[in-house]
Amino acid sequence: MEKSQIAGEIFDKNANCAQSVLMAFASDYGVNDETALRVATAFGGGMGRMANVCGAVTGAYMALGLARGMRKVEEQDKKTATYDLVKEFTRRFKEKYPGILCKELLGVDIGTPEGSKAANAAGMFKTKCPAFVGDAAEILAKLLAENSGK
């Protein structure tokens, strides 16, 4: 099954965007579902429902860290390489969407009562967010495959 489908299924079970993307990849890097779910909890809704960086994006960043990040503080080259992958992921995500902030993607600020009400009334969490989750997982899977030997 494609990572985008896995992430979508997790999102459909009421996980947030960050949890959905991270969990789709976590077991590949030795992280169990419970740990991934717990770690990514705070990143939903654009960082604790503050409408900042989209959870699908931060979930992908966390997965990049698991895949290519440092295992020891001395591995500065891995930090630099991971930062480069984060930048490339972000560039690709921005090719599809107007930005990486939740409020840019949804067109409302869910960090406010008015914005949250508008997003719920319009069904955005069921219509827009699944696409962000699926596309983030797809972009990440391709990026990891392209950089598998590095």
Contact map, one row per residue, 1 for C-alpha under 8 A:
111011000000000000000000000000000000000000000000000000000000000000000000000000000000000000000000000000000000000000000000000000000000000000000000000000
111111000000000000000000000000000000000000000000000000000000000000000000000000000000000000000000000000000000000000000000000000000000000001000000000000
111111100000000000000001100000000000000000000000000000000000000000000000000000000000000000000000000000000000000000000000000000000000010011001000000000
011111110000000000000001000000000000000000000000000000000000000000000000000000000000000000000000000000000000000000000000000000000000111111000000000000
111111111000000000000000000000000000000000000000000000000000000000000000000000000000000000000000000000000000000000000000000000000000010000000000000000
111111111100000000000001000000000000000000000000000000000000000000000000000000000000000000000000000000000000000000000000000000000000000000000000000000
001111111110000000011011000000000000000000000000000000000000000000000000000000000000000000000000000000000000000000000000000000000000110010000000000000
000111111111000000010000000000000000000000000000000000000000000000000000000000000000000000000000000000000000000000000000000000000100110000000000000000
000011111111100000000000000000000000000000000000000000000000000000000000000000000000000000000000000000000000000000000000000000000000000000000000000000
000001111111111000010011000000000000000000000000000000000000000000000000000000000000000000000000000000000000000000000000000000000000000000000000000000
000000111111111110110000000000000000000000000000000000000000000000000000000000000000000000000000000000000000000000000000000000000100100000000000000000
000000011111111000000000000000000000000000000000000000000000000000000000000000000000000000000000000000000000000000000000000000000000000000000000000000
000000001111111000000000000000000000000000000000000000000000000000000000000000000000000000000000000000000000000000000000000000000000000000000000000000
000000000111111100000000000000000000000000000000000000000000000000000000000000000000000000000000000000000000000000000000000000000000000000000000000000
000000000111111110110000000000000000000000000000000000000000000000000000000000000000000000000000000000000000000000000000000000000000000000000000000000
000000000010011111110000000000000000000010011000000000100000000000000000000000000000000000000000000000000000000000000000000000000000000000000000000000
000000000010001111111000000000000000000000011000000001110010000000000000000000000000000000000000000000000000000000000000000000001000100000000000000000
000000000000000111111100000000000000000110110000000001111111000000000000000000000000000000000000000000000000000000000000000000000000000000000000000000
000000000010001111111110000000000001100110110000000000110010000000000000000000000000000000000000000000000000000000000000000000000000000000000000000000
000000110110001111111111000000000000000000000000000000010010000000000000000000000000000000000000000000000000000000000000000000000000100000000000000000
000000100000000011111111100000000000000000000000000000010011001000000000000000000000000000000000000000000000000000000000000000000000110110000000000000
000000000000000001111111110000000001100100000000000000000011011000000000000000000000000000000000000000000000000000000000000000000000000000000000000000
000000100100000000111111111000001001100000000000000000000000000000000000000000000000000000000000000000000000000000000000000000000000000000000000000000
001101100100000000011111111000000000000000000000000000000000000000000000000000000000000000000000000000000000000000000000000000000000000010000000000000
001000000000000000001111111110000000000000000000000000000000001000000000000000000000000000000000000000000000000000000000000000000000000000000000000000
000000000000000000000111111111111001000000000000000000000000001001000000000000000000000000000000000000000000000000000000000000000000000000000000000000
000000000000000000000011111111111000000000000000000000000000000000000000000000000000000000000000000000000000000000000000000000000000000000000000000000
000000000000000000000000111111100000000000000000000000000000000000000000000000000000000000000000000000000000000000000000000000000000000000000000000000
000000000000000000000000111111100000000000000000000000000000000001100000000000000000000000000000000000000000000000000000000000000000000000000000000000
000000000000000000000000011111110000000000000000000000000000000000000000000000000000000000000000000000000000000000000000000000000000000000000000000000
000000000000000000000000011111111011000000000000000000000000000000000000000000000000000000000000000000000000000000000000000000000000000000000000000000
000000000000000000000000011001111111000000000000000000000000000000000000000000000000000000000000000000000000000000000000000000000000000000000000000000
000000000000000000000010011000111111100000000000000000000000000000000000000000000000000000000000000000000000000000000000000000000000000000000000000000
000000000000000000000000000000011111110000000000000000000000000000000000000000000000000000000000000000000000000000000000000000000000000000000000000000
000000000000000000000000000000111111111000000000000000000000000000000000000000000000000000000000000000000000000000000000000000000000000000000000000000
000000000000000000100110010000111111111100000000000000000000000000000000000000000000000000000000000000000000000000000000000000000000000000000000000000
000000000000000000100110000000001111111110000000000000000000000000000000000000000000000000000000000000000000000000000000000000000000000000000000000000
000000000000000000000000000000000111111110000000000000000000000000000000000000000000000000000000000000000000000000000000000000000000000000000000000000
000000000000000000000000000000000011111111000000000000000000000000000000000000000000000000000000000000000000000000000000000000000000000000000000000000
000000000000000001100100000000000001111111110000000000000010000000000000000000000000000000000000000000000000000000000000000000000000000000000000000000
000000000000000101100000000000000000111111110000000000000000000000000000000000000000000000000000000000000000000000000000000000000000000000000000000000
000000000000000000000000000000000000001111110011000000000000000000000000000000000000000000000000000000000000000000000000000000000000000000000000000000
000000000000000001100000000000000000000111111111100000100110000000000000000000000000000000000000000000000000000000000000000000000000000000000000000000
000000000000000111100000000000000000000111111111100001100000000000000000000000000000000000000000000000000000000000000000000000000000000000000000000000
000000000000000110000000000000000000000000111111111101100000000000000000000000000000000000000000000001000000010000000000000000000000000000000000000000
000000000000000000000000000000000000000000111111111111100000000000000000000000000000000000000000000011000000000000000000000000000000000000000000000000
000000000000000000000000000000000000000001111111111111100000000000000000000000000000000000000000000000000000000000000000000000000000000000000000000000
000000000000000000000000000000000000000001111111111000000000000000000000000000000000000000000000000000000000000000000000000000000000000000000000000000
000000000000000000000000000000000000000000111111111100000000000000000000000000000000000000000000000000000000011000000000000000000000000000000000000000
000000000000000000000000000000000000000000001111111100000000000000000000000000000000000000000000000000000000111100000000000000000000000000000000000000
000000000000000000000000000000000000000000001111111111000000000000000000000000000000000000000000000011100000111000000000000000000000000000000000000000
000000000000000000000000000000000000000000001110111111000000000000000000000000000000000000000000000011100000000000000000000000000000000000000000000000
000000000000000000000000000000000000000000000110001111101100000000000000000000000000000000000000000111000000000000000000000000000000000000000000000000
000000000000000011000000000000000000000000011110001111111100000000000000000000000000000000000000000111000000000000000000000000000000000000000000000000
000000000000000111100000000000000000000000111110000011111110000000000000000000000000000000000000000001000000000000000000000000000000000000000000000000
000000000000000011111000000000000000000000000000000001111111000000000000000000000000000000000000000000000000000000000000000000000001100110000000000000
000000000000000001000000000000000000000000000000000011111111100000000000000000000000000001000000000100000000000000000000000000000000000100000000000000
000000000000000001000000000000000000000000100000000011111111110000000000000000000000000000000000000000000000000000000000000000000000000000000000000000
000000000000000011111100000000000000000100100000000000111111111000000000000000000000000000000000000000000000000000000000000000000000000000000000000000
000000000000000001001100000000000000000000000000000000011111111100000000000000000000000000000000000000000000000000000000000000000000000110010000000000
000000000000000000000000000000000000000000000000000000001111111110000000000000000000010000000000000000000000000000000000000000000000000000000000000000
000000000000000000000100000000000000000000000000000000000111111111000000000000000000000000000000000000000000000000000000000000000000000000000000000000
000000000000000000001100110000000000000000000000000000000011111111100000000000000000000000000000000000000000000000000000000000000000000000000000000000
000000000000000000000000000000000000000000000000000000000001111111111000000000000100110000000000000000000000000000000000000000000000000000010001000000
000000000000000000000000000000000000000000000000000000000000111111111100000000000100000000000000000000000000000000000000000000000000000000000000000000
000000000000000000000000010010000000000000000000000000000000011111111000000000000000000000000000000000000000000000000000000000000000000000000000000000
000000000000000000000000000010000000000000000000000000000000001111111000000000000000000000000000000000000000000000000000000000000000000000000001000000
000000000000000000000000000000000000000000000000000000000000000111111100000001001100000000000000000000000000000000000000000000000000000000000000000000
000000000000000000000000000000000000000000000000000000000000000111111110000001100100000000000000000000000000000000000000000000000000000000000000000000
000000000000000000000000000000000000000000000000000000000000000010011111101101100000000000000000000000000000000000000000000000000000000000000000000000
000000000000000000000000000000000000000000000000000000000000000000001111101000000000000000000000000000000000000000000000000000000000000000000000000000
000000000000000000000000000000000000000000000000000000000000000000000111111000000000000000000000000000000000000000000000000000000000000000000000000000
000000000000000000000000000000000000000000000000000000000000000000000111111100000000000000000000000000000000000000000000000000000000000000000000000000
000000000000000000000000000000000000000000000000000000000000000000000001111100000000000000000000000000000000000000000000000000000000000000000000000000
000000000000000000000000000000000000000000000000000000000000000000000111111111100000000000000000000000000000000000000000000000000000000000000000000000
000000000000000000000000000000000000000000000000000000000000000000000100111111110000000000000000000000000000000000000000000000000000000000000000000000
000000000000000000000000000000000000000000000000000000000000000000000000001111111000000000000000000000000000000000000000000000000000000000000000000000
000000000000000000000000000000000000000000000000000000000000000000011100001111111100000000000000000000000000000000000000000000000000000000000000000000
000000000000000000000000000000000000000000000000000000000000000000001100001111111110000000000000000000000000000000000000000000000000000000000000000000
000000000000000000000000000000000000000000000000000000000000000000000000000111111111000000000000000000000000000000000000000000000000000000000000000000
000000000000000000000000000000000000000000000000000000000000000000010000000011111111100000000000000000000000000000000000000000000000000000000000000000
000000000000000000000000000000000000000000000000000000000000000110011000000001111111110000000000000000000000000000000000000000000000000000000000000000
000000000000000000000000000000000000000000000000000000000000000000000000000000111111111000000000000000000000000000000000000000000000000000000000000000
000000000000000000000000000000000000000000000000000000000000000000000000000000011111111100000000000000000000000000000000000000000000000000000000000000
000000000000000000000000000000000000000000000000000000000000000100000000000000001111111110000000000000000000000000000000000000000000000000000010000000
000000000000000000000000000000000000000000000000000000000000100100000000000000000111111111000000000000000000000000000000000000000000000000000000000000
000000000000000000000000000000000000000000000000000000000000000000000000000000000011111111100000000000000000000000000000000000000000000000000000000000
000000000000000000000000000000000000000000000000000000000000000000000000000000000001111111110000000000000000000000000000000000000000000000000000000000
000000000000000000000000000000000000000000000000000000000000000000000000000000000000111111111000000000000000000000000000000000000000000000110010000000
000000000000000000000000000000000000000000000000000000001000000000000000000000000000011111111100000100000000000000000000000000000000000000000000000000
000000000000000000000000000000000000000000000000000000000000000000000000000000000000001111111110000000000000000000000000000000000000000000000000000000
000000000000000000000000000000000000000000000000000000000000000000000000000000000000000111111111000000000000000000000000000000000000000000100000000000
000000000000000000000000000000000000000000000000000000000000000000000000000000000000000011111111101100000000000000000000000000000000001100100000000000
000000000000000000000000000000000000000000000000000000000000000000000000000000000000000001111111111100000000000000000000000000000000000000000000000000
000000000000000000000000000000000000000000000000000000000000000000000000000000000000000000111111110000000000000000000000000000000000000000000000000000
000000000000000000000000000000000000000000000000000000000000000000000000000000000000000000011111110000000000000000000000000000000000000000000000000000
000000000000000000000000000000000000000000000000000000000000000000000000000000000000000000001111111100001000000000000000000000000000000000000000000000
000000000000000000000000000000000000000000000000000000000000000000000000000000000000000000000111111100011000000000000000000000000000000000000000000000
000000000000000000000000000000000000000000000000000000000000000000000000000000000000000000001100111110011000000000000000000000000000000000000000000000
000000000000000000000000000000000000000000000000000011001000000000000000000000000000000001001100111111011000000000000000000000000000000000000000000000
000000000000000000000000000000000000000000000100001111000000000000000000000000000000000000000000001111111000000000000000000000000000000000000000000000
000000000000000000000000000000000000000000001100001111100000000000000000000000000000000000000000000111111100110000000000000000000000000000000000000000
000000000000000000000000000000000000000000000000001100000000000000000000000000000000000000000000000011111111110000000000000000000000000000000000000000
000000000000000000000000000000000000000000000000000000000000000000000000000000000000000000000000011111111111000000000000000000000000000000000000000000
000000000000000000000000000000000000000000000000000000000000000000000000000000000000000000000000111111111110000000000000000000000000000000000000000000
000000000000000000000000000000000000000000000000000000000000000000000000000000000000000000000000000001111111100000000010000100010000000000000000000000
000000000000000000000000000000000000000000000000000000000000000000000000000000000000000000000000000000111111100000000000000000000000000000000000000000
000000000000000000000000000000000000000000000000000000000000000000000000000000000000000000000000000000110111110000110110000000000000000000000000000000
000000000000000000000000000000000000000000000000011000000000000000000000000000000000000000000000000001100111111101110000000000000000000000000000000000
000000000000000000000000000000000000000000001000111000000000000000000000000000000000000000000000000001100001111111111010000000000000000000000000000000
000000000000000000000000000000000000000000000000111000000000000000000000000000000000000000000000000000000000111110110000000000000000000000000000000000
000000000000000000000000000000000000000000000000010000000000000000000000000000000000000000000000000000000000111111110000000000000000000000000000000000
000000000000000000000000000000000000000000000000000000000000000000000000000000000000000000000000000000000000011111111000000000000000000000000000000000
000000000000000000000000000000000000000000000000000000000000000000000000000000000000000000000000000000000000110111111100000000000000000000000000000000
000000000000000000000000000000000000000000000000000000000000000000000000000000000000000000000000000000000001111111111110000000000000000000000000000000
000000000000000000000000000000000000000000000000000000000000000000000000000000000000000000000000000000000001111111111111000000000000000000000000000000
000000000000000000000000000000000000000000000000000000000000000000000000000000000000000000000000000000000000010011111111100000000000000000000000000000
000000000000000000000000000000000000000000000000000000000000000000000000000000000000000000000000000000000001000001111111110000000000000000000000000000
000000000000000000000000000000000000000000000000000000000000000000000000000000000000000000000000000000000101010000111111111110000000000000000000000000
000000000000000000000000000000000000000000000000000000000000000000000000000000000000000000000000000000000000000000011111111110000000000000000000000000
000000000000000000000000000000000000000000000000000000000000000000000000000000000000000000000000000000000000000000001111111100000000000000000000000000
000000000000000000000000000000000000000000000000000000000000000000000000000000000000000000000000000000000000000000000111111100000000000000000000000000
000000000000000000000000000000000000000000000000000000000000000000000000000000000000000000000000000000000000000000000011111111100000000000000000000000
000000000000000000000000000000000000000000000000000000000000000000000000000000000000000000000000000000000100000000000011111111111000000000000000000000
000000000000000000000000000000000000000000000000000000000000000000000000000000000000000000000000000000000000000000000011001111111100000000000000000000
000000000000000000000000000000000000000000000000000000000000000000000000000000000000000000000000000000000000000000000000001111111100000000000000000000
000000000000000000000000000000000000000000000000000000000000000000000000000000000000000000000000000000000000000000000000001111111110000000000000000000
000000000000000000000000000000000000000000000000000000000000000000000000000000000000000000000000000000000100000000000000000111111111000000000000000000
000000000000000010000000000000000000000000000000000000000000000000000000000000000000000000000000000000000000000000000000000111111111100000000000000000
000000010010000000000000000000000000000000000000000000000000000000000000000000000000000000000000000000000000000000000000000011111111110000000000000000
000000000000000000000000000000000000000000000000000000000000000000000000000000000000000000000000000000000000000000000000000000111111111000000000000000
000000000000000000000000000000000000000000000000000000010000000000000000000000000000000000000000000000000000000000000000000000011111111100000000000000
000100110010000010011000000000000000000000000000000000010000000000000000000000000000000000000000000000000000000000000000000000001111111110000000000000
001110110000000000001000000000000000000000000000000000000000000000000000000000000000000000000000000000000000000000000000000000000111111111000000000000
000100000000000000000000000000000000000000000000000000000000000000000000000000000000000000001000000000000000000000000000000000000011111111100000000000
000100000000000000001000000000000000000000000000000000011001000000000000000000000000000000001000000000000000000000000000000000000001111111110000000000
001100100000000000001001000000000000000000000000000000010001000000000000000000000000000000000000000000000000000000000000000000000000111111111000000000
011100000000000000000000000000000000000000000000000000000000000000000000000000000000000000000000000000000000000000000000000000000000011111111100000000
000000000000000000000000000000000000000000000000000000000000000000000000000000000000000010011000000000000000000000000000000000000000001111111110000000
000000000000000000000000000000000000000000000000000000000001000100000000000000000000000010000000000000000000000000000000000000000000000111111111000000
001000000000000000000000000000000000000000000000000000000000000000000000000000000000000000000000000000000000000000000000000000000000000011111111100000
000000000000000000000000000000000000000000000000000000000000000000000000000000000000000000000000000000000000000000000000000000000000000001111111110000
000000000000000000000000000000000000000000000000000000000000000000000000000000000000100010000000000000000000000000000000000000000000000000111111111000
000000000000000000000000000000000000000000000000000000000000000100100000000000000000000000000000000000000000000000000000000000000000000000011111111100
000000000000000000000000000000000000000000000000000000000000000000000000000000000000000000000000000000000000000000000000000000000000000000001111111100
000000000000000000000000000000000000000000000000000000000000000000000000000000000000000000000000000000000000000000000000000000000000000000000111111100
000000000000000000000000000000000000000000000000000000000000000000000000000000000000000000000000000000000000000000000000000000000000000000000011111111
000000000000000000000000000000000000000000000000000000000000000000000000000000000000000000000000000000000000000000000000000000000000000000000001111111
000000000000000000000000000000000000000000000000000000000000000000000000000000000000000000000000000000000000000000000000000000000000000000000000001111
000000000000000000000000000000000000000000000000000000000000000000000000000000000000000000000000000000000000000000000000000000000000000000000000001111
